Amino acid sequence: MRDITSKVFRSNRELAAKLIKIIEALWRNIKLNGVEQLKIMNFCGTHEYTTTHYGLRSILPEGIDMVAGPGCPVCVTPSFYVESAIKLALEGVRVYTYGDAYRLPAVKKIEGVRSLAEARAVGGEVQIVYSLLDAVKDAVKDKKESVFLAIGFETTYPVYASTIIKDMVPEDFRFIVAGRLTPPAAEYAINKVGRVDGIIAPGHVSTIIGGEAWKPLSEKYNIPTVISGFEPLDVLISIVEILRQIDERRPRVVIEYTRAVSWSGNIAAKKMINQVFEECDAAWRGLGFIPKSGYRMRQQYQELDALRKYGIAEPSPADWSYDLSPGCRCGEVIIGKIKPVECPLFMKKCTPNTPYGPCMVSSEGACSIWARAGTFRFHRKQLHSSLD
Ligand code: SF4
């Protein structure tokens, strides 16, 4: 076990040491009941970053495993949306995208092109923006037929909704609506992975949806669920709370990130989303269709839907194929079934500079986080010794 001397804990070393001692004591108690392994899922990519970058796995007692969840919006955006955006960009429609989605590799090549970055390199109309408002300003200035690749979770959708409600969208501006909802994906991951003993629920998303959104999941599966902040100490405190609930056999939702999250969330933001968008069954890259896990435009706003305007039909669940390139195991990485180092392509065919799969692109993607932290050497060694 690593000594708690890393730079993260330097200012809070004593508190971190106390938390580790509490974790160890709780774990000893839990083991008395015959439990040998616990699996805690970090739903959110930013929590995976904290866990990996600060080496939290290495200071936890043996038997407690932390796994990644599907909480990286870039990773789970179906290839179909990227392919549609590439097609439009090559046809001269300006596509606005965030920087990480710009590099997101599609499964199918469109006219030899596999990402928006490549589309731009061959003359396609692609513009990177930091926000929807930047895209709107640019489109107003240039009066260009445009499309915004609207990926994201519940956190990003209030801005899209308010821009539409305030009638700020230029005439020739449309949205590729690829928004996804997080609690249904967490439920999917729990079912697929077989057993999850605790969930560290996403802090950013919960500022909008509130703690109450996680209650049905926690109650249905009896899973301790802690909405956590993103500092290493936040994550350690959340682990303490999860272990305490397991020890007391009293699973429930607790908000650790009280400085930003309330029980009911941001009611005004939820109202705005609900005015413009409605829930629908939706595909997640590498996972397939998940009931009630996506947004689509409500009837009165459908004229803003890019796919509708350009006559691009979304695949139905029956037509949906598994949308990862051959060999990519992102579908297992994002439900915590495997660690990034268990993908044979990790840091070989697939690296942060040459991403082959979607989890290697964004700073919130599990494979990219492991690659950039360099911890893969440590974990690969551990994995190999456990296989010997
Ligand atoms: S290392 Fe690359 S190919 Fe393998 S699962 Fe991760 S993103 Fe996919």
Residues whose N, C-alpha, C, O or C-beta is under 5 A from the ligand:
A	BS01	SF4	G327 C328 R329 C330 P340 C343 L345 F346 C350 Y356 G357 P358 C359 M360 C367
